[in-house]
Amino acid sequence: MLANSEHRYGTVSRAIHGVMLLLIFGMIGVGIYMTELDKTDEMRKVLFGLHMSTGVLVLLLTVVRLAWLKISPPPKLPAALENWEKTLTTVAKSLMYLLMLLIPISGMLVVNTKGFAIDFYGLFKLPMIASENEGLHELMEEVHEVLAFSLLFLVVLHVAGALKHRFIDMQNELDVMKRMFGK
């Protein structure tokens, strides 16, 4: 089943979810690693190029994911959830989507304000969305980092909530992991 149903995410949603999970964790790991490398290290330049291209890919996948959710709405939250859990889930997921849009855009601004265009996997260069500006560059580096770690925190919260429902609540109707992964 490609589309989402009332009780379960479909193949398209599950595939995008899995790919984005891998990309985002990879991006955060590579981002931390590459910034620790010496600025003259050739690997740093290679990783920066991959990081920038993959950031654009994450932005595009986020737009596709949001469009897909309009076409094929997600399953409703279990009625047995407490109101605070429903609110926390809705806020956390909304913030994750917002961050998945803002982090790549802030990354593009980091690159552009340093005076460079983003080369998308060597296929083409993206148009600049900002001009060179050292002060703005420094600010956007900080913003990009804070947003990335905020997303990481929300993902950990998201996973912890799902694990809580499966292993602590132990009520079948609260096991939200079944909606994404099945039995």
C-alpha positions as CSV (number, residue, x, y, z in Angstrom):
1,M,0.0,0.0,0.0
2,L,1.6,3.2,-1.2
3,A,-0.7,5.7,0.6
4,N,-1.2,6.1,4.3
5,S,-4.3,4.5,5.8
6,E,-6.3,5.4,8.9
7,H,-4.1,3.1,11.0
8,R,-0.8,2.9,9.3
9,Y,1.8,4.8,7.2
10,G,2.1,3.6,3.6
11,T,5.2,2.7,1.7
12,V,5.9,6.2,0.4
13,S,5.8,7.7,3.9
14,R,7.9,4.9,5.4
15,A,10.5,5.2,2.7
16,I,10.9,8.9,3.0
17,H,11.0,8.6,6.8
18,G,13.8,6.0,6.6
19,V,15.8,7.9,4.0
20,M,15.6,11.2,5.9
21,L,16.5,9.5,9.2
22,L,19.7,8.2,7.7
23,L,20.5,11.5,5.9
24,I,19.9,13.7,8.9
25,F,21.9,11.5,11.3
26,G,24.6,11.3,8.6
27,M,24.6,15.1,8.1
28,I,24.9,15.8,11.8
29,G,27.8,13.3,12.2
30,V,29.6,14.5,9.1
31,G,29.0,18.1,10.1
32,I,30.6,17.6,13.5
33,Y,33.5,15.6,12.0
34,M,34.3,18.0,9.1
35,T,34.4,21.1,11.2
36,E,37.0,19.5,13.4
37,L,39.3,18.8,10.5
38,D,42.2,21.2,9.7
39,K,41.1,23.8,7.1
40,T,43.8,22.7,4.7
41,D,42.7,19.0,4.9
42,E,41.4,18.0,1.4
43,M,38.9,15.6,3.1
44,R,37.3,18.6,4.8
45,K,36.6,20.2,1.3
46,V,35.2,16.9,0.0
47,L,32.9,16.5,3.1
48,F,31.8,20.1,2.9
49,G,30.7,19.5,-0.7
50,L,28.8,16.4,0.1
51,H,27.3,18.0,3.2
52,M,26.0,21.0,1.2
53,S,24.6,18.8,-1.6
54,T,22.9,16.5,0.8
55,G,21.5,19.4,2.7
56,V,19.8,20.5,-0.4
57,L,18.5,17.0,-0.9
58,V,17.1,17.0,2.6
59,L,15.3,20.2,1.9
60,L,13.8,18.8,-1.3
61,L,12.8,15.6,0.5
62,T,11.2,17.6,3.2
63,V,9.1,19.5,0.7
64,V,8.1,16.2,-1.0
65,R,7.3,14.7,2.4
66,L,5.1,17.6,3.4
67,A,3.3,17.5,0.0
68,W,2.8,13.8,0.3
69,L,1.2,14.3,3.7
70,K,-1.3,16.7,2.1
71,I,-2.1,14.1,-0.6
72,S,-2.1,11.2,1.8
73,P,-2.8,12.3,5.4
74,P,-1.0,10.5,8.2
75,P,-2.9,8.2,10.6
76,K,-4.6,9.9,13.5
77,L,-2.9,9.8,16.9
78,P,-4.3,7.0,19.1
79,A,-7.4,8.2,21.0
80,A,-6.0,6.6,24.2
81,L,-3.1,9.0,24.3
82,E,-3.3,11.6,27.1
83,N,-4.0,15.2,25.9
84,W,-0.5,16.3,26.9
85,E,1.0,13.5,24.8
86,K,-1.0,14.5,21.8
87,T,0.0,18.1,22.2
88,L,3.7,17.2,22.7
89,T,3.6,14.9,19.7
90,T,2.0,17.6,17.5
91,V,4.4,20.3,18.6
92,A,7.5,18.2,18.3
93,K,6.6,16.9,14.8
94,S,5.7,20.4,13.6
95,L,9.0,21.7,15.0
96,M,10.9,18.8,13.3
97,Y,9.4,19.7,9.9
98,L,10.1,23.4,10.4
99,L,13.8,22.6,11.3
100,M,14.1,20.2,8.3
101,L,13.3,23.3,6.2
102,L,15.3,25.9,8.2
103,I,18.5,23.9,8.7
104,P,19.2,23.5,4.9
105,I,18.2,27.1,4.2
106,S,20.5,28.3,7.0
107,G,23.3,26.1,5.6
108,M,22.8,27.6,2.2
109,L,23.1,31.1,3.8
110,V,26.3,30.0,5.5
111,V,27.8,29.1,2.2
112,N,26.4,32.0,0.2
113,T,27.4,34.7,2.8
114,K,31.0,33.3,2.5
115,G,30.8,34.2,-1.2
116,F,30.2,30.7,-2.7
117,A,27.4,29.1,-4.6
118,I,26.3,25.5,-3.7
119,D,27.4,22.9,-6.3
120,F,24.7,20.1,-6.2
121,Y,26.8,16.9,-6.4
122,G,28.7,18.4,-9.3
123,L,25.6,18.5,-11.5
124,F,24.8,22.2,-11.3
125,K,25.2,25.3,-9.1
126,L,22.3,26.6,-7.2
127,P,21.5,30.3,-7.5
128,M,22.8,32.4,-4.6
129,I,20.2,33.5,-2.1
130,A,22.5,35.9,-0.3
131,S,25.6,37.9,-1.1
132,E,29.0,37.7,0.7
133,N,28.7,39.2,4.2
134,E,31.2,38.1,6.9
135,G,29.0,39.3,9.8
136,L,26.0,37.5,8.6
137,H,28.2,34.4,7.8
138,E,29.3,34.2,11.4
139,L,25.7,34.5,12.6
140,M,24.4,31.9,10.2
141,E,27.1,29.4,11.2
142,E,25.9,29.7,14.8
143,V,22.2,29.5,13.8
144,H,22.8,26.5,11.6
145,E,24.6,24.6,14.5
146,V,21.9,25.5,17.1
147,L,19.1,24.4,14.7
148,A,20.9,21.1,13.9
149,F,21.3,20.2,17.6
150,S,17.7,21.3,18.3
151,L,16.6,18.8,15.6
152,L,18.7,16.1,17.1
153,F,17.1,16.8,20.5
154,L,13.6,16.6,19.0
155,V,14.4,13.3,17.1
156,V,15.7,11.8,20.4
157,L,12.4,13.0,22.1
158,H,10.4,11.5,19.2
159,V,12.2,8.1,19.5
160,A,11.9,8.1,23.3
161,G,8.2,8.8,23.1
162,A,7.7,5.9,20.6
163,L,9.8,3.6,22.8
164,K,7.8,4.6,25.9
165,H,4.5,3.7,24.2
166,R,5.9,0.3,23.1
167,F,7.8,-0.8,26.2
168,I,6.5,1.1,29.2
169,D,2.8,1.7,28.4
170,M,2.6,-1.7,26.8
171,Q,-0.9,-1.1,25.5
172,N,-1.5,-2.3,22.0
173,E,-3.5,0.8,21.0
174,L,-0.7,3.1,22.2
175,D,2.1,1.4,20.3
176,V,2.6,4.1,17.7
177,M,5.6,2.2,16.3
178,K,3.3,-0.2,14.6
179,R,1.9,2.7,12.5
180,M,5.4,3.1,10.9
181,F,7.0,-0.3,11.1
182,G,4.1,-2.8,11.4
183,K,4.2,-5.7,13.9
